[in-house]
């Protein structure tokens, strides 16, 4: 597996619940990935804002997603892919 580190703005389809966002699918390099499993979720405070990190699996790839609760944007931080 190869590691790609990035801070790329991406499109994510998510459901927003009382417990916060839950990603369902993402688009990266013009390809749609359905999220099969959420492996880990944790939060980090940044001043008066909050970042929510997700480690997810799709098609034997691992993605580290970041949701910025201040501006409601999603970023792709890391990808492990074949």
PDB file with one MODEL, atoms N, CA, C and O in Angstrom:
MODEL        1
ATOM      1  N   UNK A   1       0.833  -1.189   0.000  1.00  0.00           N
ATOM      2  CA  UNK A   1       0.000   0.000   0.000  1.00  0.00           C
ATOM      3  C   UNK A   1       0.874   1.248   0.000  1.00  0.00           C
ATOM      4  O   UNK A   1       1.936   1.290   0.621  1.00  0.00           O
ATOM      5  N   UNK A   2       0.402   2.245  -0.705  1.00  0.00           N
ATOM      6  CA  UNK A   2       1.100   3.521  -0.789  1.00  0.00           C
ATOM      7  C   UNK A   2       0.391   4.566   0.062  1.00  0.00           C
ATOM      8  O   UNK A   2      -0.838   4.598   0.121  1.00  0.00           O
ATOM      9  N   UNK A   3       1.159   5.409   0.715  1.00  0.00           N
ATOM     10  CA  UNK A   3       0.605   6.505   1.510  1.00  0.00           C
ATOM     11  C   UNK A   3       0.712   7.793   0.716  1.00  0.00           C
ATOM     12  O   UNK A   3       1.775   8.133   0.197  1.00  0.00           O
ATOM     13  N   UNK A   4      -0.404   8.507   0.628  1.00  0.00           N
ATOM     14  CA  UNK A   4      -0.426   9.842   0.041  1.00  0.00           C
ATOM     15  C   UNK A   4      -0.896  10.795   1.121  1.00  0.00           C
ATOM     16  O   UNK A   4      -1.987  10.624   1.666  1.00  0.00           O
ATOM     17  N   UNK A   5      -0.087  11.800   1.438  1.00  0.00           N
ATOM     18  CA  UNK A   5      -0.474  12.829   2.391  1.00  0.00           C
ATOM     19  C   UNK A   5      -0.889  14.066   1.613  1.00  0.00           C
ATOM     20  O   UNK A   5      -0.177  14.511   0.713  1.00  0.00           O
ATOM     21  N   UNK A   6      -2.039  14.619   1.962  1.00  0.00           N
ATOM     22  CA  UNK A   6      -2.580  15.757   1.235  1.00  0.00           C
ATOM     23  C   UNK A   6      -3.437  16.579   2.190  1.00  0.00           C
ATOM     24  O   UNK A   6      -3.685  16.155   3.319  1.00  0.00           O
ATOM     25  N   UNK A   7      -3.875  17.710   1.764  1.00  0.00           N
ATOM     26  CA  UNK A   7      -4.852  18.498   2.506  1.00  0.00           C
ATOM     27  C   UNK A   7      -5.875  19.002   1.492  1.00  0.00           C
ATOM     28  O   UNK A   7      -6.224  20.182   1.454  1.00  0.00           O
ATOM     29  N   UNK A   8      -6.335  18.073   0.685  1.00  0.00           N
ATOM     30  CA  UNK A   8      -7.184  18.379  -0.455  1.00  0.00           C
ATOM     31  C   UNK A   8      -8.641  18.557  -0.029  1.00  0.00           C
ATOM     32  O   UNK A   8      -9.180  17.755   0.734  1.00  0.00           O
ATOM     33  N   UNK A   9      -9.261  19.611  -0.528  1.00  0.00           N
ATOM     34  CA  UNK A   9     -10.687  19.830  -0.312  1.00  0.00           C
ATOM     35  C   UNK A   9     -11.442  18.817  -1.169  1.00  0.00           C
ATOM     36  O   UNK A   9     -11.189  18.709  -2.369  1.00  0.00           O
ATOM     37  N   UNK A  10     -12.378  18.067  -0.554  1.00  0.00           N
ATOM     38  CA  UNK A  10     -13.103  17.033  -1.293  1.00  0.00           C
ATOM     39  C   UNK A  10     -14.606  17.166  -1.057  1.00  0.00           C
ATOM     40  O   UNK A  10     -15.059  17.875  -0.158  1.00  0.00           O
ATOM     41  N   UNK A  11     -15.352  16.464  -1.890  1.00  0.00           N
ATOM     42  CA  UNK A  11     -16.797  16.377  -1.739  1.00  0.00           C
ATOM     43  C   UNK A  11     -17.122  15.113  -0.963  1.00  0.00           C
ATOM     44  O   UNK A  11     -16.589  14.041  -1.249  1.00  0.00           O
ATOM     45  N   UNK A  12     -18.011  15.247   0.031  1.00  0.00           N
ATOM     46  CA  UNK A  12     -18.426  14.111   0.849  1.00  0.00           C
ATOM     47  C   UNK A  12     -19.942  14.133   0.969  1.00  0.00           C
ATOM     48  O   UNK A  12     -20.542  15.185   1.193  1.00  0.00           O
ATOM     49  N   UNK A  13     -20.550  12.976   0.822  1.00  0.00           N
ATOM     50  CA  UNK A  13     -21.962  12.817   1.128  1.00  0.00           C
ATOM     51  C   UNK A  13     -22.021  12.305   2.560  1.00  0.00           C
ATOM     52  O   UNK A  13     -21.430  11.277   2.890  1.00  0.00           O
ATOM     53  N   UNK A  14     -22.743  13.036   3.408  1.00  0.00           N
ATOM     54  CA  UNK A  14     -22.786  12.674   4.823  1.00  0.00           C
ATOM     55  C   UNK A  14     -24.192  12.837   5.380  1.00  0.00           C
ATOM     56  O   UNK A  14     -25.010  13.589   4.851  1.00  0.00           O
ATOM     57  N   UNK A  15     -24.445  12.121   6.449  1.00  0.00           N
ATOM     58  CA  UNK A  15     -25.673  12.262   7.218  1.00  0.00           C
ATOM     59  C   UNK A  15     -25.296  12.991   8.496  1.00  0.00           C
ATOM     60  O   UNK A  15     -24.302  12.657   9.141  1.00  0.00           O
ATOM     61  N   UNK A  16     -26.093  13.988   8.861  1.00  0.00           N
ATOM     62  CA  UNK A  16     -25.829  14.723  10.091  1.00  0.00           C
ATOM     63  C   UNK A  16     -26.846  14.301  11.140  1.00  0.00           C
ATOM     64  O   UNK A  16     -28.051  14.475  10.959  1.00  0.00           O
ATOM     65  N   UNK A  17     -26.346  13.745  12.239  1.00  0.00           N
ATOM     66  CA  UNK A  17     -27.192  13.249  13.323  1.00  0.00           C
ATOM     67  C   UNK A  17     -26.949  14.075  14.577  1.00  0.00           C
ATOM     68  O   UNK A  17     -26.144  15.007  14.571  1.00  0.00           O
ATOM     69  N   UNK A  18     -27.641  13.733  15.637  1.00  0.00           N
ATOM     70  CA  UNK A  18     -27.403  14.409  16.926  1.00  0.00           C
ATOM     71  C   UNK A  18     -25.965  14.226  17.398  1.00  0.00           C
ATOM     72  O   UNK A  18     -25.423  15.078  18.103  1.00  0.00           O
ATOM     73  N   UNK A  19     -25.358  13.125  17.011  1.00  0.00           N
ATOM     74  CA  UNK A  19     -23.982  12.818  17.419  1.00  0.00           C
ATOM     75  C   UNK A  19     -22.939  13.423  16.493  1.00  0.00           C
ATOM     76  O   UNK A  19     -21.742  13.249  16.718  1.00  0.00           O
ATOM     77  N   UNK A  20     -23.374  14.133  15.456  1.00  0.00           N
ATOM     78  CA  UNK A  20     -22.437  14.750  14.525  1.00  0.00           C
ATOM     79  C   UNK A  20     -22.518  14.131  13.149  1.00  0.00           C
ATOM     80  O   UNK A  20     -23.409  13.324  12.883  1.00  0.00           O
ATOM     81  N   UNK A  21     -21.591  14.500  12.262  1.00  0.00           N
ATOM     82  CA  UNK A  21     -21.625  14.000  10.885  1.00  0.00           C
ATOM     83  C   UNK A  21     -21.181  12.548  10.781  1.00  0.00           C
ATOM     84  O   UNK A  21     -20.352  12.072  11.557  1.00  0.00           O
ATOM     85  N   UNK A  22     -21.756  11.856   9.800  1.00  0.00           N
ATOM     86  CA  UNK A  22     -21.353  10.485   9.497  1.00  0.00           C
ATOM     87  C   UNK A  22     -21.183  10.392   7.982  1.00  0.00           C
ATOM     88  O   UNK A  22     -22.175  10.422   7.253  1.00  0.00           O
ATOM     89  N   UNK A  23     -19.935  10.278   7.491  1.00  0.00           N
ATOM     90  CA  UNK A  23     -19.710  10.227   6.040  1.00  0.00           C
ATOM     91  C   UNK A  23     -20.234   8.934   5.426  1.00  0.00           C
ATOM     92  O   UNK A  23     -20.097   7.854   6.001  1.00  0.00           O
ATOM     93  N   UNK A  24     -20.839   9.067   4.244  1.00  0.00           N
ATOM     94  CA  UNK A  24     -21.403   7.934   3.515  1.00  0.00           C
ATOM     95  C   UNK A  24     -20.582   7.622   2.256  1.00  0.00           C
ATOM     96  O   UNK A  24     -20.368   6.457   1.920  1.00  0.00           O
ATOM     97  N   UNK A  25     -20.129   8.669   1.570  1.00  0.00           N
ATOM     98  CA  UNK A  25     -19.352   8.493   0.336  1.00  0.00           C
ATOM     99  C   UNK A  25     -18.466   9.717   0.137  1.00  0.00           C
ATOM    100  O   UNK A  25     -18.730  10.786   0.688  1.00  0.00           O
ATOM    101  N   UNK A  26     -17.407   9.544  -0.662  1.00  0.00           N
ATOM    102  CA  UNK A  26     -16.522  10.663  -0.976  1.00  0.00           C
ATOM    103  C   UNK A  26     -16.116  10.591  -2.434  1.00  0.00           C
ATOM    104  O   UNK A  26     -16.177   9.538  -3.068  1.00  0.00           O
ATOM    105  N   UNK A  27     -15.704  11.727  -2.944  1.00  0.00           N
ATOM    106  CA  UNK A  27     -15.219  11.808  -4.327  1.00  0.00           C
ATOM    107  C   UNK A  27     -13.773  12.278  -4.280  1.00  0.00           C
ATOM    108  O   UNK A  27     -13.460  13.332  -3.726  1.00  0.00           O
ATOM    109  N   UNK A  28     -12.894  11.467  -4.879  1.00  0.00           N
ATOM    110  CA  UNK A  28     -11.469  11.796  -4.911  1.00  0.00           C
ATOM    111  C   UNK A  28     -10.912  11.393  -6.272  1.00  0.00           C
ATOM    112  O   UNK A  28     -11.133  10.271  -6.729  1.00  0.00           O
ATOM    113  N   UNK A  29     -10.202  12.291  -6.909  1.00  0.00           N
ATOM    114  CA  UNK A  29      -9.633  12.067  -8.242  1.00  0.00           C
ATOM    115  C   UNK A  29     -10.703  11.604  -9.234  1.00  0.00           C
ATOM    116  O   UNK A  29     -10.498  10.668 -10.007  1.00  0.00           O
ATOM    117  N   UNK A  30     -11.849  12.288  -9.187  1.00  0.00           N
ATOM    118  CA  UNK A  30     -12.976  12.044 -10.092  1.00  0.00           C
ATOM    119  C   UNK A  30     -13.595  10.660  -9.932  1.00  0.00           C
ATOM    120  O   UNK A  30     -14.312  10.203 -10.823  1.00  0.00           O
ATOM    121  N   UNK A  31     -13.331   9.984  -8.809  1.00  0.00           N
ATOM    122  CA  UNK A  31     -13.898   8.666  -8.560  1.00  0.00           C
ATOM    123  C   UNK A  31     -14.691   8.706  -7.255  1.00  0.00           C
ATOM    124  O   UNK A  31     -14.255   9.308  -6.273  1.00  0.00           O
ATOM    125  N   UNK A  32     -15.854   8.064  -7.252  1.00  0.00           N
ATOM    126  CA  UNK A  32     -16.697   8.010  -6.069  1.00  0.00           C
ATOM    127  C   UNK A  32     -16.381   6.747  -5.272  1.00  0.00           C
ATOM    128  O   UNK A  32     -16.289   5.652  -5.827  1.00  0.00           O
ATOM    129  N   UNK A  33     -16.217   6.918  -3.969  1.00  0.00           N
ATOM    130  CA  UNK A  33     -15.955   5.805  -3.059  1.00  0.00           C
ATOM    131  C   UNK A  33     -17.080   5.737  -2.032  1.00  0.00           C
ATOM    132  O   UNK A  33     -17.313   6.697  -1.298  1.00  0.00           O
ATOM    133  N   UNK A  34     -17.772   4.611  -1.980  1.00  0.00           N
ATOM    134  CA  UNK A  34     -18.778   4.379  -0.950  1.00  0.00           C
ATOM    135  C   UNK A  34     -18.038   3.919   0.303  1.00  0.00           C
ATOM    136  O   UNK A  34     -17.240   2.983   0.247  1.00  0.00           O
ATOM    137  N   UNK A  35     -18.297   4.565   1.414  1.00  0.00           N
ATOM    138  CA  UNK A  35     -17.604   4.215   2.658  1.00  0.00           C
ATOM    139  C   UNK A  35     -18.223   2.943   3.221  1.00  0.00           C
ATOM    140  O   UNK A  35     -19.412   2.897   3.535  1.00  0.00           O
ATOM    141  N   UNK A  36     -17.400   1.924   3.340  1.00  0.00           N
ATOM    142  CA  UNK A  36     -17.855   0.626   3.816  1.00  0.00           C
ATOM    143  C   UNK A  36     -17.784   0.514   5.335  1.00  0.00           C
ATOM    144  O   UNK A  36     -18.586  -0.187   5.952  1.00  0.00           O
ATOM    145  N   UNK A  37     -16.814   1.213   5.933  1.00  0.00           N
ATOM    146  CA  UNK A  37     -16.635   1.105   7.378  1.00  0.00           C
ATOM    147  C   UNK A  37     -15.981   2.375   7.912  1.00  0.00           C
ATOM    148  O   UNK A  37     -15.041   2.900   7.316  1.00  0.00           O
ATOM    149  N   UNK A  38     -16.486   2.856   9.033  1.00  0.00           N
ATOM    150  CA  UNK A  38     -15.834   3.936   9.765  1.00  0.00           C
ATOM    151  C   UNK A  38     -15.019   3.266  10.867  1.00  0.00           C
ATOM    152  O   UNK A  38     -15.578   2.649  11.774  1.00  0.00           O
ATOM    153  N   UNK A  39     -13.702   3.392  10.782  1.00  0.00           N
ATOM    154  CA  UNK A  39     -12.810   2.691  11.695  1.00  0.00           C
ATOM    155  C   UNK A  39     -12.548   3.458  12.983  1.00  0.00           C
ATOM    156  O   UNK A  39     -12.376   2.860  14.045  1.00  0.00           O
ATOM    157  N   UNK A  40     -12.516   4.792  12.887  1.00  0.00           N
ATOM    158  CA  UNK A  40     -12.158   5.622  14.037  1.00  0.00           C
ATOM    159  C   UNK A  40     -12.717   7.021  13.833  1.00  0.00           C
ATOM    160  O   UNK A  40     -12.732   7.541  12.717  1.00  0.00           O
ATOM    161  N   UNK A  41     -13.179   7.627  14.929  1.00  0.00           N
ATOM    162  CA  UNK A  41     -13.655   9.011  14.906  1.00  0.00           C
ATOM    163  C   UNK A  41     -13.089   9.700  16.136  1.00  0.00           C
ATOM    164  O   UNK A  41     -13.166   9.164  17.241  1.00  0.00           O
ATOM    165  N   UNK A  42     -12.514  10.898  15.948  1.00  0.00           N
ATOM    166  CA  UNK A  42     -12.087  11.694  17.095  1.00  0.00           C
ATOM    167  C   UNK A  42     -12.172  13.172  16.748  1.00  0.00           C
ATOM    168  O   UNK A  42     -12.175  13.552  15.577  1.00  0.00           O
ATOM    169  N   UNK A  43     -12.241  13.992  17.780  1.00  0.00           N
ATOM    170  CA  UNK A  43     -12.396  15.439  17.610  1.00  0.00           C
ATOM    171  C   UNK A  43     -11.180  16.173  18.144  1.00  0.00           C
ATOM    172  O   UNK A  43     -10.472  15.691  19.027  1.00  0.00           O
ATOM    173  N   UNK A  44     -10.959  17.359  17.580  1.00  0.00           N
ATOM    174  CA  UNK A  44      -9.855  18.215  18.004  1.00  0.00           C
ATOM    175  C   UNK A  44     -10.370  19.649  18.025  1.00  0.00           C
ATOM    176  O   UNK A  44     -10.955  20.113  17.047  1.00  0.00           O
ATOM    177  N   UNK A  45     -10.159  20.339  19.116  1.00  0.00           N
ATOM    178  CA  UNK A  45     -10.549  21.747  19.236  1.00  0.00           C
ATOM    179  C   UNK A  45      -9.483  22.636  18.610  1.00  0.00           C
ATOM    180  O   UNK A  45      -8.287  22.396  18.775  1.00  0.00           O
ATOM    181  N   UNK A  46      -9.925  23.663  17.891  1.00  0.00           N
ATOM    182  CA  UNK A  46      -9.008  24.622  17.280  1.00  0.00           C
ATOM    183  C   UNK A  46      -9.535  26.020  17.587  1.00  0.00           C
ATOM    184  O   UNK A  46     -10.403  26.523  16.873  1.00  0.00           O
ATOM    185  N   UNK A  47      -9.027  26.643  18.629  1.00  0.00           N
ATOM    186  CA  UNK A  47      -9.540  27.951  19.033  1.00  0.00           C
ATOM    187  C   UNK A  47     -10.991  27.813  19.434  1.00  0.00           C
ATOM    188  O   UNK A  47     -11.309  27.082  20.372  1.00  0.00           O
ATOM    189  N   UNK A  48     -11.875  28.504  18.738  1.00  0.00           N
ATOM    190  CA  UNK A  48     -13.295  28.374  19.037  1.00  0.00           C
ATOM    191  C   UNK A  48     -13.999  27.438  18.054  1.00  0.00           C
ATOM    192  O   UNK A  48     -15.228  27.426  17.985  1.00  0.00           O
ATOM    193  N   UNK A  49     -13.242  26.666  17.303  1.00  0.00           N
ATOM    194  CA  UNK A  49     -13.807  25.736  16.339  1.00  0.00           C
ATOM    195  C   UNK A  49     -13.544  24.295  16.709  1.00  0.00           C
ATOM    196  O   UNK A  49     -12.973  23.999  17.758  1.00  0.00           O
ATOM    197  N   UNK A  50     -13.974  23.393  15.822  1.00  0.00           N
ATOM    198  CA  UNK A  50     -13.800  21.970  16.064  1.00  0.00           C
ATOM    199  C   UNK A  50     -13.550  21.259  14.739  1.00  0.00           C
ATOM    200  O   UNK A  50     -14.204  21.547  13.736  1.00  0.00           O
ATOM    201  N   UNK A  51     -12.601  20.333  14.743  1.00  0.00           N
ATOM    202  CA  UNK A  51     -12.341  19.452  13.613  1.00  0.00           C
ATOM    203  C   UNK A  51     -12.732  18.038  14.027  1.00  0.00           C
ATOM    204  O   UNK A  51     -12.428  17.604  15.139  1.00  0.00           O
ATOM    205  N   UNK A  52     -13.406  17.322  13.129  1.00  0.00           N
ATOM    206  CA  UNK A  52     -13.778  15.938  13.387  1.00  0.00           C
ATOM    207  C   UNK A  52     -13.037  15.065  12.379  1.00  0.00           C
ATOM    208  O   UNK A  52     -13.185  15.239  11.170  1.00  0.00           O
ATOM    209  N   UNK A  53     -12.241  14.130  12.882  1.00  0.00           N
ATOM    210  CA  UNK A  53     -11.423  13.247  12.054  1.00  0.00           C
ATOM    211  C   UNK A  53     -12.094  11.884  11.919  1.00  0.00           C
ATOM    212  O   UNK A  53     -12.644  11.347  12.880  1.00  0.00           O
ATOM    213  N   UNK A  54     -12.038  11.341  10.714  1.00  0.00           N
ATOM    214  CA  UNK A  54     -12.602  10.021  10.430  1.00  0.00           C
ATOM    215  C   UNK A  54     -11.560   9.181   9.704  1.00  0.00           C
ATOM    216  O   UNK A  54     -10.945   9.637   8.739  1.00  0.00           O
ATOM    217  N   UNK A  55     -11.368   7.972  10.166  1.00  0.00           N
ATOM    218  CA  UNK A  55     -10.592   6.978   9.425  1.00  0.00           C
ATOM    219  C   UNK A  55     -11.610   6.017   8.839  1.00  0.00           C
ATOM    220  O   UNK A  55     -12.342   5.356   9.576  1.00  0.00           O
ATOM    221  N   UNK A  56     -11.659   5.936   7.502  1.00  0.00           N
ATOM    222  CA  UNK A  56     -12.684   5.128   6.835  1.00  0.00           C
ATOM    223  C   UNK A  56     -12.059   4.179   5.825  1.00  0.00           C
ATOM    224  O   UNK A  56     -10.931   4.378   5.372  1.00  0.00           O
ATOM    225  N   UNK A  57     -12.819   3.137   5.482  1.00  0.00           N
ATOM    226  CA  UNK A  57     -12.387   2.139   4.508  1.00  0.00           C
ATOM    227  C   UNK A  57     -13.349   2.110   3.338  1.00  0.00           C
ATOM    228  O   UNK A  57     -14.567   2.163   3.514  1.00  0.00           O
ATOM    229  N   UNK A  58     -12.779   2.024   2.121  1.00  0.00           N
ATOM    230  CA  UNK A  58     -13.577   1.862   0.908  1.00  0.00           C
ATOM    231  C   UNK A  58     -12.727   1.163  -0.146  1.00  0.00           C
ATOM    232  O   UNK A  58     -11.625   1.616  -0.457  1.00  0.00           O
ATOM    233  N   UNK A  59     -13.232   0.069  -0.691  1.00  0.00           N
ATOM    234  CA  UNK A  59     -12.570  -0.649  -1.780  1.00  0.00           C
ATOM    235  C   UNK A  59     -11.096  -0.938  -1.482  1.00  0.00           C
ATOM    236  O   UNK A  59     -10.232  -0.684  -2.321  1.00  0.00           O
ATOM    237  N   UNK A  60     -10.813  -1.460  -0.308  1.00  0.00           N
ATOM    238  CA  UNK A  60      -9.449  -1.787   0.136  1.00  0.00           C
ATOM    239  C   UNK A  60      -8.536  -0.572   0.233  1.00  0.00           C
ATOM    240  O   UNK A  60      -7.313  -0.718   0.228  1.00  0.00           O
ATOM    241  N   UNK A  61      -9.113   0.625   0.322  1.00  0.00           N
ATOM    242  CA  UNK A  61      -8.370   1.859   0.534  1.00  0.00           C
ATOM    243  C   UNK A  61      -8.743   2.410   1.901  1.00  0.00           C
ATOM    244  O   UNK A  61      -9.861   2.212   2.376  1.00  0.00           O
ATOM    245  N   UNK A  62      -7.805   3.100   2.526  1.00  0.00           N
ATOM    246  CA  UNK A  62      -8.047   3.734   3.818  1.00  0.00           C
ATOM    247  C   UNK A  62      -7.895   5.237   3.643  1.00  0.00           C
ATOM    248  O   UNK A  62      -6.893   5.706   3.103  1.00  0.00           O
ATOM    249  N   UNK A  63      -8.882   5.987   4.099  1.00  0.00           N
ATOM    250  CA  UNK A  63      -8.902   7.441   3.964  1.00  0.00           C
ATOM    251  C   UNK A  63      -8.979   8.079   5.336  1.00  0.00           C
ATOM    252  O   UNK A  63      -9.697   7.596   6.211  1.00  0.00           O
ATOM    253  N   UNK A  64      -8.246   9.155   5.524  1.00  0.00           N
ATOM    254  CA  UNK A  64      -8.370   9.971   6.729  1.00  0.00           C
ATOM    255  C   UNK A  64      -9.035  11.281   6.308  1.00  0.00           C
ATOM    256  O   UNK A  64      -8.437  12.107   5.618  1.00  0.00           O
ATOM    257  N   UNK A  65     -10.284  11.450   6.737  1.00  0.00           N
ATOM    258  CA  UNK A  65     -11.082  12.619   6.387  1.00  0.00           C
ATOM    259  C   UNK A  65     -11.141  13.568   7.572  1.00  0.00           C
ATOM    260  O   UNK A  65     -11.093  13.144   8.726  1.00  0.00           O
ATOM    261  N   UNK A  66     -11.246  14.853   7.274  1.00  0.00           N
ATOM    262  CA  UNK A  66     -11.393  15.871   8.317  1.00  0.00           C
ATOM    263  C   UNK A  66     -12.594  16.739   7.970  1.00  0.00           C
ATOM    264  O   UNK A  66     -12.689  17.285   6.871  1.00  0.00           O
ATOM    265  N   UNK A  67     -13.513  16.856   8.932  1.00  0.00           N
ATOM    266  CA  UNK A  67     -14.663  17.742   8.774  1.00  0.00           C
ATOM    267  C   UNK A  67     -14.431  18.974   9.636  1.00  0.00           C
ATOM    268  O   UNK A  67     -14.266  18.863  10.851  1.00  0.00           O
ATOM    269  N   UNK A  68     -14.417  20.148   9.010  1.00  0.00           N
ATOM    270  CA  UNK A  68     -14.238  21.414   9.720  1.00  0.00           C
ATOM    271  C   UNK A  68     -15.628  21.948  10.071  1.00  0.00           C
ATOM    272  O   UNK A  68     -16.362  22.410   9.197  1.00  0.00           O
ATOM    273  N   UNK A  69     -15.980  21.883  11.353  1.00  0.00           N
ATOM    274  CA  UNK A  69     -17.316  22.288  11.798  1.00  0.00           C
ATOM    275  C   UNK A  69     -17.541  23.798  11.664  1.00  0.00           C
ATOM    276  O   UNK A  69     -18.690  24.238  11.650  1.00  0.00           O
ATOM    277  N   UNK A  70     -16.483  24.595  11.567  1.00  0.00           N
ATOM    278  CA  UNK A  70     -16.634  26.048  11.409  1.00  0.00           C
ATOM    279  C   UNK A  70     -17.139  26.429  10.022  1.00  0.00           C
ATOM    280  O   UNK A  70     -18.047  27.249   9.888  1.00  0.00           O
ATOM    281  N   UNK A  71     -16.541  25.825   8.984  1.00  0.00           N
ATOM    282  CA  UNK A  71     -16.928  26.208   7.621  1.00  0.00           C
ATOM    283  C   UNK A  71     -17.660  25.094   6.866  1.00  0.00           C
ATOM    284  O   UNK A  71     -17.979  25.239   5.685  1.00  0.00           O
ATOM    285  N   UNK A  72     -17.926  23.969   7.567  1.00  0.00           N
ATOM    286  CA  UNK A  72     -18.673  22.827   7.011  1.00  0.00           C
ATOM    287  C   UNK A  72     -18.019  22.238   5.765  1.00  0.00           C
ATOM    288  O   UNK A  72     -18.708  21.788   4.850  1.00  0.00           O
ATOM    289  N   UNK A  73     -16.682  22.240   5.733  1.00  0.00           N
ATOM    290  CA  UNK A  73     -15.936  21.687   4.593  1.00  0.00           C
ATOM    291  C   UNK A  73     -15.218  20.405   5.007  1.00  0.00           C
ATOM    292  O   UNK A  73     -14.852  20.212   6.167  1.00  0.00           O
ATOM    293  N   UNK A  74     -15.035  19.552   4.028  1.00  0.00           N
ATOM    294  CA  UNK A  74     -14.335  18.286   4.220  1.00  0.00           C
ATOM    295  C   UNK A  74     -12.981  18.339   3.515  1.00  0.00           C
ATOM    296  O   UNK A  74     -12.856  18.872   2.412  1.00  0.00           O
ATOM    297  N   UNK A  75     -11.976  17.774   4.174  1.00  0.00           N
ATOM    298  CA  UNK A  75     -10.632  17.675   3.601  1.00  0.00           C
ATOM    299  C   UNK A  75     -10.171  16.225   3.672  1.00  0.00           C
ATOM    300  O   UNK A  75     -10.509  15.490   4.601  1.00  0.00           O
ATOM    301  N   UNK A  76      -9.410  15.840   2.691  1.00  0.00           N
ATOM    302  CA  UNK A  76      -8.757  14.536   2.684  1.00  0.00           C
ATOM    303  C   UNK A  76      -7.331  14.764   3.166  1.00  0.00           C
ATOM    304  O   UNK A  76      -6.568  15.502   2.543  1.00  0.00           O
ATOM    305  N   UNK A  77      -6.977  14.126   4.279  1.00  0.00           N
ATOM    306  CA  UNK A  77      -5.654  14.338   4.856  1.00  0.00           C
ATOM    307  C   UNK A  77      -4.659  13.247   4.451  1.00  0.00           C
ATOM    308  O   UNK A  77      -3.495  13.536   4.174  1.00  0.00           O
ATOM    309  N   UNK A  78      -5.117  12.000   4.418  1.00  0.00           N
ATOM    310  CA  UNK A  78      -4.234  10.881   4.049  1.00  0.00           C
ATOM    311  C   UNK A  78      -5.025   9.804   3.307  1.00  0.00           C
ATOM    312  O   UNK A  78      -6.224   9.623   3.520  1.00  0.00           O
ATOM    313  N   UNK A  79      -4.315   9.097   2.431  1.00  0.00           N
ATOM    314  CA  UNK A  79      -4.892   7.962   1.718  1.00  0.00           C
ATOM    315  C   UNK A  79      -3.855   6.850   1.698  1.00  0.00           C
ATOM    316  O   UNK A  79      -2.695   7.073   1.352  1.00  0.00           O
ATOM    317  N   UNK A  80      -4.282   5.659   2.069  1.00  0.00           N
ATOM    318  CA  UNK A  80      -3.484   4.454   1.866  1.00  0.00           C
ATOM    319  C   UNK A  80      -4.203   3.654   0.782  1.00  0.00           C
ATOM    320  O   UNK A  80      -5.323   3.190   0.991  1.00  0.00           O
ATOM    321  N   UNK A  81      -3.565   3.496  -0.361  1.00  0.00           N
ATOM    322  CA  UNK A  81      -4.244   2.795  -1.455  1.00  0.00           C
ATOM    323  C   UNK A  81      -3.305   1.830  -2.143  1.00  0.00           C
ATOM    324  O   UNK A  81      -2.082   1.923  -2.041  1.00  0.00           O
ATOM    325  N   UNK A  82      -3.929   0.893  -2.853  1.00  0.00           N
ATOM    326  CA  UNK A  82      -3.169  -0.141  -3.573  1.00  0.00           C
ATOM    327  C   UNK A  82      -2.706   0.388  -4.921  1.00  0.00           C
ATOM    328  O   UNK A  82      -2.052  -0.332  -5.675  1.00  0.00           O
TER     329      UNK A  82
ENDMDL
END
